[in-house]
Amino acid sequence: MRSMARYRLYYWPGIQGRGEFVRLALEEGNADYDDVARGPGGMRAMMRFLDGRAQGLRPFAPPFLAHGKLVMAQTANILAWLAPRLSLVPRDEASRLAANQHQLTIADLATEAHDAHHPIAVSLYYEEQKREAQRRSRHFVAERIPKFLRYFESLLGRGGPWLLGARRSYPDLSLFQLVEGLRYAFPRSMARLRTPRLRAMHDRVAALPRIAAYLASPRRLPFNEHDLFRRYPELDAPLPRSGRLPA
């Protein structure tokens, strides 16, 4: 199902963000691709799509992927289309539906991680919503992270070491990225969480030869405080013993 055409990924330069889920699939799938906005004139080319001046489906926001004349947006949508072409999902319908379901669940938690530091509006600086972020993040680390990650922990080991069983697939790569981001943003909270199967799966992804090479390369950008996952130490705190937040 491979094509000679190169894939063209459009995402904001300087951050991993939601584009990183697609990059990991492209890297593990050994795909020929251009990270367009990081190259000369790339931001101008990306904005042509966002402004509706380029041919093809107009995306709402990055990431989006172009292949020939085909253009698609939304991370889970991109991965569902891309994975069969890169041998990152089994061929049967049930496996593809399961993979997409896992990816959408990962996206839900990634969005909640973002909203922990920007609970009011993305147009406001963190400092303008810091009090609200502290209230939200305390519940996020105490309730939401454990609920989601224990769910994935329960899935692993059912028929194999990966989410879909015996072979790795694209939601494994995305779950690795989710864990990486949460470890960066909430290191104390993540260190307290006991999920041995998830930890082992994360380490297996990191050891995949193509992923290991990518992680060691300059193509892998570091996390930073302009990204989807951001480290603010004051947000990485447990609830008080009472379970109630201060007024």
N, C-alpha and C positions, 0 to 999 in steps of 0.2 A: 504493500500500500504506500510505499515511499514514492516521492516525486522528486524530480531534479530541481524544482524551484526552491529557492531559499525561503525560509520563514523570516518574517520581519516583525519583531516584537517592538511595540511602542509602549514606553513607560517613562515616568519621570526620572531623569538622571540624578544621581546623588543619594538615592534611597533604595532599600530593598522593596519594601512595601508589598502590595499584592502582586506586583510583577514577579516577585521572587518565586512564587509558587509555579509560575509558568517557566521561568528560567531553569529551575531544577529539573523539570520534565524535559526540556530541550537538551539540557546537559546530559542527563542519564540516558536519553534516547539517542545520543550521539548525532543530533540534528545540526544541519548547517543553518545558522541563523544570524541575523544582524540585530543588535540591540540599538535600534535606530537613533533614539534621542541622545545616546552617548557619543554619537559620531558627528562630524562636521555637518552643519545644516539640519541635524536631526530634530531639534526642537521645532524648527520652522516646518519640517515635514509632518511632525505629529500634530501641530496646531492646524494644519490644513484639513486634517480629518475632523478634528474637534470643531472647527468652524464651519464644516460642511462644504469646504471648497474642493475636497478630493473626491474622486469617484469611489463608489462602494457604500456600504452601510455606514451611516454616521454614528460613531460611538458616543455614549453619554460621557464616559471618562475612561482614562487608561486603567488597567492594561487592555490593549487590544492587539490582535494578531492579524497579519496579512499574509496571504499565500496566493501568489498569482493575483487574480482579480478578486479573490474572496477576502472579505474583512469580517472579523467577528470580535465581540467584546464580552466582558464578564468572565472572571477567572474560571469559575466552574464550567461555564459554557465552552471556553477555549480548551480546557483540559479534556472535556468529554469528547471533543472533536479530534484533538491532537493525539490522545493516548493510543487509539488503535493504530495510528500511522507510525507510531514509535515503539510499538510492542510493549506498552506500559499498562495494558489491561487485557484480561482474557477476552475471547471472541464471543462467548455466550451472553445472551441478553441479561440474565440474572446478575452476572458479575459486573456488567457495565452499569446496571442500575444501582447495584450496591456501591460501586466505586463513586458514582455521582452523588449518592446519598451521603457517603462519608465526607466527600469534598464539601458539600453544602453545610454539613455539621461543623466542619473545620472552619468554614467561612463565618459561621455564626459566632464562634468563640473569638475569632480574630477581630470581628467587628466589636464585640463586647470589650476586648482588650483595648481597642482604640478609644471606645467611649468611656473607658475608665479614666483617661486623662483629658478627654474632651466631651464631658457629658452634656454640655449646654449647646454649643455650636462650634462647628469647625472653623468658622470665620473669626472666632475669638482666640486670643492667646491663652495658653495654659494658665498664666498668672491671673487672668481675668475670670477664671472659673475654678480656681484652686480649691476653695472650700468645698464646692460641690463635687470636685474630683476626689477629694479625700473621703467624703461620705460614700460615694459610689464604689471607689476602689476597695474599701474595707469589706464591703459585701461581695465584691467581685472575687477577691482572693480567698475569702472565707467560705463562699458558697458556690460560685459559678465555676471557677477553675477546677475544684475537686469534682464537681458533678460531671463536667464534660470529660475530664481526663480519666476518671474512674470508669466512665462508659467505654472509652477506647481501651482501657486496660482489660475490661471484661470481654471485649471482642478478640483481643490478641490471644493466641494459643488455642483457638477453636479451629482445629484442622490444620494448623501450621503457624509459623512464627510471624506471618504478615497479616494485614487486615483481611485480605481475600484468600488466605490459606497458605499454600506452599511457595508461592512466587510473589516477589515484590510488584507493586503496581503504583500508579501515580498518587493515590491518597496516602500511601506510606511516605512518599517524599514530602507531601504537604504537611503531614502530621509531624514529621521531623522538623520542618520549618516553624510550625506552630510552637513546638516545644522549645526550639532555639529562641524564638522571640519572647516567649513567656519567661524563660530563664534569664534573658537579658533584662526584661522589664521588672520582674518580680523574683529576684534570686532567692530571697529568704523564704518566701511562700512556697516556691517550687522545691526548695531543698527539704521542706517539711513533708511534702507529699510522697506517699509510698506507692509507687506504681512501677514495680520491677520489670514487668513485661514491656511496658511502654519505654522505659529507660533502655532496655536491651534492643528494642526495635529501632529507637533513635540511633543507637551506636552502630547497628548494622547498616543503616542508611549512610551514616557518616563514613563507613568503611568501604562502601561500594567504590570501585576504582575510579569511575568517572566523576562521581560526586566528591570523593576525596581530592581529586585533582582540581576540581572547580573550587572547592572551599579553600584550597591553598593558593589559588590564583588571584590576581588583582581584579578579575571579573566579579568576584564575590565582594560586594561592598560591606563595610562594617555597619552595624546598627548605629543609629544616632537619634537625637531628639527632634528630628523633623520627620520621623518615620511612623509607620503603623504601630510598632512596639517602642515605647519610650521609657527610659529609666528615670523615675523621680523617686528617690528613697522614701520620701514621706508617704507615698502611695503604697509602699510594700510593707504594710503593717497589719497585724491581726486585729480582729475585733476585741474589745475588752472582755474580761471574764463574764460579765453580765450578758454579753451578746448584743448590748444596746450601744448605739452611737451617742456621743455627747451632743447636746442640743446646740 
